[in-house]
Amino acid sequence: MSRLMSRDPFARSDLHRARDYAMKGRNSGCDHCGTTKFAGNAPYLFRYWVERDDRNGRRDDLRGLFCSQWCFRMYHGN
């Protein structure tokens, strides 16, 4: 299940995020700060993507897994 994080009406795009529990095989946590979030005993991070109105609902995945929106924005320079 994804969550709408922000809407840019001028660019006609939405920023979404969803939990990613597939942490096996990864060396560390967040790509920016290295921490990991937990839901019970299950570690997870957030995966982000942009959906644009002009591309028929197609989504563009953004690189990395992050513990928070702040780490995502600092990593990508937003």
GULUM-118001 format. One record per residue: residue number from 1; x, y, z of N, C-alpha, C in turn; residue in one letter. Coordinates in steps of 0.1 Angstrom, whole numbers, plus 5000, padded with zeros to 4 digits. Layout:
// GULUM-118001
+-----+------+------+------+------+------+------+------+------+------+---+
!   k !  n.X !  n.Y !  n.Z ! ca.X ! ca.Y ! ca.Z !  c.X !  c.Y !  c.Z ! r !
+-----+------+------+------+------+------+------+------+------+------+---+
! NUM !    X !    Y !    Z !    X !    Y !    Z !    X !    Y !    Z ! a !
...
+-----+------+------+------+------+------+------+------+------+------+---+
This chain:
// GULUM-118001
+-----+------+------+------+------+------+------+------+------+------+---+
!   k !  n.X !  n.Y !  n.Z ! ca.X ! ca.Y ! ca.Z !  c.X !  c.Y !  c.Z ! r !
+-----+------+------+------+------+------+------+------+------+------+---+
!   1 ! 5008 ! 4988 ! 5000 ! 5000 ! 5000 ! 5000 ! 5009 ! 5012 ! 5000 ! m !
!   2 ! 5006 ! 5021 ! 4991 ! 5014 ! 5034 ! 4990 ! 5007 ! 5045 ! 4997 ! s !
!   3 ! 5015 ! 5056 ! 4999 ! 5010 ! 5068 ! 5006 ! 5014 ! 5080 ! 4997 ! r !
!   4 ! 5005 ! 5089 ! 4995 ! 5008 ! 5101 ! 4988 ! 5015 ! 5110 ! 4997 ! l !
!   5 ! 5027 ! 5114 ! 4994 ! 5035 ! 5123 ! 5003 ! 5034 ! 5138 ! 4999 ! m !
!   6 ! 5033 ! 5141 ! 4986 ! 5032 ! 5155 ! 4982 ! 5027 ! 5155 ! 4968 ! s !
!   7 ! 5021 ! 5167 ! 4964 ! 5015 ! 5169 ! 4951 ! 5021 ! 5182 ! 4946 ! r !
!   8 ! 5027 ! 5182 ! 4934 ! 5031 ! 5194 ! 4927 ! 5022 ! 5198 ! 4916 ! d !
!   9 ! 5012 ! 5207 ! 4918 ! 5002 ! 5210 ! 4908 ! 5008 ! 5216 ! 4895 ! p !
!  10 ! 5019 ! 5223 ! 4896 ! 5025 ! 5229 ! 4884 ! 5031 ! 5219 ! 4875 ! f !
!  11 ! 5038 ! 5209 ! 4881 ! 5045 ! 5199 ! 4874 ! 5035 ! 5187 ! 4871 ! a !
!  12 ! 5023 ! 5188 ! 4877 ! 5013 ! 5177 ! 4876 ! 5019 ! 5164 ! 4880 ! r !
!  13 ! 5025 ! 5163 ! 4892 ! 5032 ! 5151 ! 4896 ! 5029 ! 5148 ! 4911 ! s !
!  14 ! 5029 ! 5136 ! 4915 ! 5027 ! 5132 ! 4929 ! 5040 ! 5124 ! 4933 ! d !
!  15 ! 5044 ! 5126 ! 4946 ! 5054 ! 5118 ! 4952 ! 5048 ! 5108 ! 4961 ! l !
!  16 ! 5051 ! 5095 ! 4959 ! 5045 ! 5084 ! 4967 ! 5056 ! 5077 ! 4974 ! h !
!  17 ! 5052 ! 5070 ! 4985 ! 5062 ! 5061 ! 4992 ! 5054 ! 5048 ! 4996 ! r !
!  18 ! 5062 ! 5038 ! 4998 ! 5056 ! 5025 ! 5003 ! 5067 ! 5018 ! 5011 ! a !
!  19 ! 5063 ! 5010 ! 5021 ! 5073 ! 5002 ! 5029 ! 5079 ! 4991 ! 5020 ! r !
!  20 ! 5091 ! 4989 ! 5022 ! 5098 ! 4978 ! 5015 ! 5104 ! 4969 ! 5026 ! d !
!  21 ! 5099 ! 4957 ! 5027 ! 5103 ! 4948 ! 5038 ! 5114 ! 4938 ! 5032 ! y !
!  22 ! 5117 ! 4939 ! 5019 ! 5127 ! 4930 ! 5013 ! 5141 ! 4935 ! 5016 ! a !
!  23 ! 5146 ! 4933 ! 5028 ! 5159 ! 4938 ! 5032 ! 5170 ! 4928 ! 5032 ! m !
!  24 ! 5166 ! 4915 ! 5028 ! 5176 ! 4905 ! 5028 ! 5186 ! 4908 ! 5017 ! k !
!  25 ! 5199 ! 4906 ! 5019 ! 5209 ! 4908 ! 5009 ! 5214 ! 4922 ! 5009 ! g !
!  26 ! 5208 ! 4931 ! 5017 ! 5213 ! 4945 ! 5018 ! 5224 ! 4946 ! 5029 ! r !
!  27 ! 5234 ! 4954 ! 5027 ! 5245 ! 4955 ! 5037 ! 5241 ! 4964 ! 5048 ! n !
!  28 ! 5233 ! 4974 ! 5046 ! 5230 ! 4984 ! 5056 ! 5215 ! 4989 ! 5055 ! s !
!  29 ! 5212 ! 4999 ! 5063 ! 5199 ! 5005 ! 5063 ! 5197 ! 5016 ! 5053 ! g !
!  30 ! 5192 ! 5027 ! 5057 ! 5189 ! 5039 ! 5049 ! 5202 ! 5043 ! 5041 ! c !
!  31 ! 5199 ! 5046 ! 5028 ! 5210 ! 5050 ! 5019 ! 5216 ! 5063 ! 5023 ! d !
!  32 ! 5210 ! 5071 ! 5031 ! 5215 ! 5084 ! 5036 ! 5222 ! 5083 ! 5049 ! h !
!  33 ! 5215 ! 5078 ! 5059 ! 5220 ! 5078 ! 5073 ! 5224 ! 5064 ! 5079 ! c !
!  34 ! 5219 ! 5054 ! 5072 ! 5223 ! 5040 ! 5077 ! 5213 ! 5034 ! 5087 ! g !
!  35 ! 5203 ! 5041 ! 5092 ! 5194 ! 5035 ! 5102 ! 5183 ! 5026 ! 5095 ! t !
!  36 ! 5177 ! 5018 ! 5103 ! 5166 ! 5009 ! 5098 ! 5154 ! 5011 ! 5107 ! t !
!  37 ! 5142 ! 5011 ! 5101 ! 5130 ! 5011 ! 5109 ! 5125 ! 4997 ! 5111 ! k !
!  38 ! 5117 ! 4995 ! 5122 ! 5112 ! 4982 ! 5125 ! 5097 ! 4982 ! 5128 ! f !
!  39 ! 5090 ! 4972 ! 5123 ! 5075 ! 4970 ! 5126 ! 5075 ! 4956 ! 5133 ! a !
!  40 ! 5075 ! 4956 ! 5146 ! 5077 ! 4944 ! 5153 ! 5091 ! 4939 ! 5152 ! g !
!  41 ! 5093 ! 4927 ! 5146 ! 5107 ! 4922 ! 5144 ! 5111 ! 4924 ! 5129 ! n !
!  42 ! 5102 ! 4929 ! 5121 ! 5105 ! 4930 ! 5106 ! 5111 ! 4944 ! 5103 ! a !
!  43 ! 5123 ! 4944 ! 5098 ! 5129 ! 4956 ! 5094 ! 5123 ! 4961 ! 5080 ! p !
!  44 ! 5122 ! 4974 ! 5079 ! 5117 ! 4980 ! 5066 ! 5123 ! 4994 ! 5064 ! y !
!  45 ! 5123 ! 4998 ! 5051 ! 5126 ! 5011 ! 5047 ! 5116 ! 5016 ! 5037 ! l !
!  46 ! 5116 ! 5028 ! 5033 ! 5107 ! 5034 ! 5024 ! 5113 ! 5035 ! 5010 ! f !
!  47 ! 5105 ! 5031 ! 5000 ! 5108 ! 5032 ! 4986 ! 5100 ! 5044 ! 4980 ! r !
!  48 ! 5105 ! 5053 ! 4972 ! 5098 ! 5064 ! 4967 ! 5097 ! 5064 ! 4952 ! y !
!  49 ! 5087 ! 5070 ! 4947 ! 5085 ! 5071 ! 4932 ! 5076 ! 5083 ! 4929 ! w !
!  50 ! 5077 ! 5088 ! 4917 ! 5069 ! 5099 ! 4912 ! 5059 ! 5094 ! 4901 ! v !
!  51 ! 5047 ! 5098 ! 4903 ! 5037 ! 5096 ! 4892 ! 5033 ! 5109 ! 4886 ! e !
!  52 ! 5034 ! 5109 ! 4873 ! 5030 ! 5122 ! 4865 ! 5017 ! 5120 ! 4858 ! r !
!  53 ! 5009 ! 5131 ! 4858 ! 4996 ! 5130 ! 4851 ! 4997 ! 5129 ! 4836 ! d !
!  54 ! 5008 ! 5134 ! 4830 ! 5009 ! 5134 ! 4816 ! 5015 ! 5121 ! 4810 ! d !
!  55 ! 5018 ! 5111 ! 4818 ! 5023 ! 5099 ! 4813 ! 5014 ! 5087 ! 4816 ! r !
!  56 ! 5001 ! 5090 ! 4816 ! 4991 ! 5079 ! 4817 ! 4993 ! 5071 ! 4829 ! n !
!  57 ! 4997 ! 5077 ! 4840 ! 4998 ! 5070 ! 4853 ! 5011 ! 5062 ! 4855 ! g !
!  58 ! 5020 ! 5063 ! 4845 ! 5033 ! 5056 ! 4846 ! 5041 ! 5062 ! 4858 ! r !
!  59 ! 5048 ! 5053 ! 4865 ! 5056 ! 5058 ! 4876 ! 5071 ! 5057 ! 4873 ! r !
!  60 ! 5078 ! 5067 ! 4879 ! 5093 ! 5067 ! 4878 ! 5098 ! 5064 ! 4892 ! d !
!  61 ! 5105 ! 5052 ! 4894 ! 5111 ! 5049 ! 4906 ! 5123 ! 5057 ! 4909 ! d !
!  62 ! 5124 ! 5062 ! 4921 ! 5136 ! 5070 ! 4925 ! 5146 ! 5061 ! 4933 ! l !
!  63 ! 5158 ! 5063 ! 4930 ! 5169 ! 5055 ! 4935 ! 5170 ! 5055 ! 4950 ! r !
!  64 ! 5172 ! 5043 ! 4956 ! 5175 ! 5042 ! 4971 ! 5163 ! 5038 ! 4979 ! g !
!  65 ! 5167 ! 5034 ! 4991 ! 5157 ! 5031 ! 5002 ! 5161 ! 5040 ! 5014 ! l !
!  66 ! 5150 ! 5045 ! 5021 ! 5153 ! 5056 ! 5031 ! 5144 ! 5053 ! 5043 ! f !
!  67 ! 5149 ! 5058 ! 5055 ! 5141 ! 5057 ! 5067 ! 5131 ! 5068 ! 5069 ! c !
!  68 ! 5132 ! 5079 ! 5062 ! 5123 ! 5090 ! 5063 ! 5123 ! 5099 ! 5051 ! s !
!  69 ! 5113 ! 5107 ! 5050 ! 5112 ! 5116 ! 5039 ! 5124 ! 5126 ! 5040 ! q !
!  70 ! 5128 ! 5130 ! 5051 ! 5139 ! 5139 ! 5053 ! 5152 ! 5134 ! 5047 ! w !
!  71 ! 5155 ! 5121 ! 5050 ! 5167 ! 5114 ! 5044 ! 5166 ! 5113 ! 5029 ! c !
!  72 ! 5154 ! 5110 ! 5024 ! 5151 ! 5110 ! 5010 ! 5154 ! 5123 ! 5003 ! f !
!  73 ! 5149 ! 5134 ! 5009 ! 5151 ! 5147 ! 5003 ! 5166 ! 5152 ! 5004 ! r !
!  74 ! 5173 ! 5149 ! 5015 ! 5187 ! 5152 ! 5016 ! 5196 ! 5145 ! 5007 ! m !
!  75 ! 5193 ! 5132 ! 5005 ! 5200 ! 5124 ! 4995 ! 5199 ! 5128 ! 4981 ! y !
!  76 ! 5187 ! 5132 ! 4977 ! 5184 ! 5136 ! 4963 ! 5185 ! 5151 ! 4961 ! h !
!  77 ! 5188 ! 5159 ! 4972 ! 5190 ! 5173 ! 4971 ! 5178 ! 5181 ! 4968 ! g !
!  78 ! 5167 ! 5177 ! 4974 ! 5154 ! 5184 ! 4972 ! 5152 ! 5193 ! 4983 ! n !
+-----+------+------+------+------+------+------+------+------+------+---+
